[in-house]
């Protein structure tokens, strides 16, 4: 293992804050995957729906999910250190 990786591992081991941040980032990543799957399902359901009221309801849910997912992606990038 190279020196850089060793120092990173040691830093993570010694820093509880860093470890908590990594755990939060990992949980957020899983949540974003779930949200993306739900988004695809809602898009599919909305395309297949013939009733205008049900379609409007599905599209509203989809818009809300998309906005929540965008916020989550921004937070995930912040936690990773990317903008």
Secondary structure, DSSP 8 states (H G I E B T S, - for coil): --HHHHHHHHHHHH-HHHHHHHHHHHHHHHHHHHHHHHHHHHHHHHHH---HHHHHHHHHHHHHHHHHHHHHHHHHHHHHT--
